[in-house]
Amino acid sequence: MSSPLISSRELIAARATRAIVALDATAKLPGEQTDPEKKLLETHLPGARRFDIELFSDPENPLPHMAPSAAGFARQAGRLGLTRDTEIVFYDQGNIASSCRAWWLARLFGHERVRILDGGLPAWRNAGGSVEAGVPAPVPEARYETRLNTRFLKGLGDMLALCAGGGETAILDARSRGRFDGTAPEPRPGLSSGHMPGAANLPFGELLTEERLFLPPDVLRQRFAKAGVHGNMPLVATCGSGMTAAAIVFGAEIAGLGPASLYDGSWAEWAAMPGAPIEKTNQA
């Protein structure tokens, strides 16, 4: 696969010639009121299956939707009838970030044949794609084998070292400017807003058009360059809880930039850590 992004028209044509599994990965972002399960029952791509990000998370971790163990991912993927050879296209009901999170999880555990439907379900319907309603048909369980790709993942220790030592790695925060600057509150009670030392702000929506499609690669490179990322500079994405940061990782991928990874605990972990260095800007 040359690009991890596929348009609706390309997917319509491709599904007419070969087996491609569509996975609805819709998850709620802070402030959203949508019910992903209800929306799936109302409308989904033909044959789509539900990729519930909460099920593909570590049930033992108190932080929101942290990546599962390899065994946990394999178990849930197998229940969806997936194998390492399955060609997958993730989509969502329109927030884009949740399909990016699902793509990141698949790539973290070594899945190669995986793409994202550009613009999600709204773009699919605008292109004339057919839809279904009701409960997706059950599928036979399969055996899934993972191959952990650690370049996609950073932990708290990694971030503490990066913030303490500076260096050539860029840290991009996908949260809103107010939360990054410290002038707007965090949606999670008890957490200060602000940002990690040395981080730059790139709200994930700035990677998208008004129609919620990804910007062309050359424009994406300009957006990343404005945020301080050039060439093959190592990049770590962060956000509130590891969801919208995945859009930065995905955007860097389609822009042809260097290796990008995701700080999975993100601000939910960092701001809750006693003594964590937090910077704020534009303070009164």
N, C-alpha and C positions, 0 to 999 in steps of 0.2 A: 504494500500500500504506500503510495507516494505521499499522501496527506492524511492526517488523522481527522480531517474535516470533510464532510460530504454534504452536498446540497440536496434539497428535496427532490429535484428533478433527477439528479444522479441516482439517488436511492430508489426512486420509482422504477427507473430503467434497470438497475442492478437486481432488484428483487424479482424482476420478470425472468431473469436468466439463471439465478443461483440462490441457494439457501442463505439467507441473512437473518439473524435473530435480532429483532428490535426489542430493546429493554427500556421501559419507562422508569426513569430514575428520579422522578419529581420528589423533592423534599422541601419543606418550608424553610424560608430564610426569616431572620428576625423581622417582625412587623407584618409578615404575610398571614393571611387568614385562610388560605386555601386548604382543602382537605385532599391530599394526594390520592388516597384510596378512592374517595368518592369521584374525583375527577377521572381516574382511570376507568371506573365503571361506566361513566358517562360517555367517554370518548378515548379511544386509543388506536394506534396503528394496527392494521390487520395482523393478527397473530402475536401481538406484543405481550411480553411478560413483565411482571412487576419486579424491578430491582429496588428493594427497600433498603436505603442506605443505613437505616437504624439496625436492620438485621445484619448488614455487612459492617458491623462495628463491634468493638470490644465490650462485651457485657459486664466485665469486671472493672472497667475503668470509669470513675465518676465524671470524667470530662466528657463533653458532648461528642458523639459519633467519632471516637478515636478508631484508627485502623485496627482491624481484628488480627488475630494470629493467622499464620498461613493455613493451619488446620481449619480455623473458623471460616476463612474465605472459601476454602475448597469445599467445605460442607455445604455452605449456602449456594455456591455456584453449581454444585452437583444437583441440588434440589431444583434448580432452574433448568436442568437438562443441558448444562454447558460443559464442554470439554475444552482443552487447550486449542483445538483446531476450529472451534466455532467462530464464524465471522459475526461480530457483534456491532450493532450501532446503538449507542445510547441516545436518548432524547428526553426532554422534559416538557412540562406544560407551558414553559415560557420564561422561567427565571434564568436559564442557561447555566448558572453556577452549579446546580445539582447534577446535571449531566456531566459537567467537568469533573466534579468530585468522583462520580462513578468511573469515569475514564481513568482518573488518576489511580483509583484503587485497583482497577484491572491491570494497569501498567505496573503498579507497585508489585503485584504478584505475578508478573511475567507474561501477561496475555499480549500477544502481538497483533492479532487481527481484530482491532477495535478502533472504532471511529465515533464521532459525534455528529448528529444531525444538526446542521447549521440552522439556528432559529427555532429549533424544537417543533412542537406540534403546531403552533400558529403558522410557521412557514410551510409546513407540510400541507396544511389545509389550503393555504393561499396558492400553493402550486397545483392544487387539484388532486392531492393524494386522498385515497379512500380511507375511511375510518370505520371502526366497529364500536359497539357498546356491550356492556355486560361483563361477566366474570371471564377472564382469560381461560382458555382450555388447559387442563392439566397436561403436564409433559412427563415422560419417563425420567426418573432420576439417573444421573450419569456420574462417572468418576472424573473428578477434576484434579489435575496436578499443578501445583504452584511452583514458581521459580522467582523467589524474592529478588527484586531489583532495588537495592538499597540506595542507589543514586537519587531516587525520587523522594527520599524521606530524611528529615532532620528532627532531632529530639531536643529536649531542653538543654542538655549538656552542650550540644553543638552550638545552640544559639547563645548561650552564656559565653562560650569561647569566642564566637564571632563578634559579639558586642564588646568584649573586653579587648580583643586584639586588633580590631579594624581589619585591614587587608583588602584584598581585591574582590571579595564576595559582596554582591549587592543584596540588600534585604528590601523587598518591596512589600508594602502593606496594602491589602485590597479594601480596607474599610473606608468609610466615608471620611472626608477631610475633617469634619468636626470631631469625630471620634479620634482620628489620628492626631490632630492638633491639641486635643484636650479641652475643646470648647463645647463639645456635645457629650451627653452621658452615654455610657455603655448600656445596651439592652439587658445585660445580665446584672442583677442586683449585687451590690457590694464591690464591684470592680471599678477601679479608676480608669478613665480614658487616658489617652496619651499614646506614646509609641516607644519602641525599643531604641536605644542609642544607635545612631548610624543608619536607621531605616529611612526609606523614602516612601512617599505615598503615591499609589497608583490605583484609585478606585476602579474596581473591575468593570464597571459600566463604561469606562472610557476606552475599553477595548472593543466596544460594540457600536453598531449603527443604531439609529432610532428604531429600526425594525427588529432589534435584538439579534442581528447577524454579526458575526465577527468581521472586523475591518480587514481590508486586504493586507497581505504580509508587509508590503512596503510602508503602509501607514502604521501598522503595529510596531514596526521597528522604530519609527519616529516617536511613537508614544513611549516606548521603552527607553530610547535614547534621552528623551526629555526628563525621564525619571532617573537617569544616570547609568543605564545599562547599555554597554556598547560591545559589539562583536561577540566573542565567545566568553565573555565575562561570566563567572559562576554566579548563579542567582538562586536565592531562597525566597519563596513567597510565604506570606503570613496573612492572617485576617482575624476574625473574631473567634472562630472555632474550626478552621481548616476547610470550610466550604468554598467561600468565594476566592480564597487563595488558589484553589485548583484552576480557576479561570485564568489566573496569571501564568501558572505553569503551562496550561494548554495554549494560551496566547503566545508564549515564548516558543513553544514547539512549532506552531504553524508559521511563526515569523522567522524560523530558521536560526534562532539564537542558541547560545551555548547551553550546557546542562542546567536544568532548572529542577529544584526540589521544593518540598513543601514542609513547613514546620507544622506538624500535625496538631500539637497542643494549642498553638497560636495564642491569641490574647487571653483566652479563657484560662490557660495554664500560667502564662507569664504574669499577668496582673494579679493572680491569686497567690503567687509565690512571695513569701515574706522577704523584703529587702531587694526585690527585683528592681533594677534601674529603669525608671520611667521618665521620659522626657515629654515636655509639653511646649507648644509654641503658640504665639498670638494670645498670650495671657494678658488680662487686663492689669 
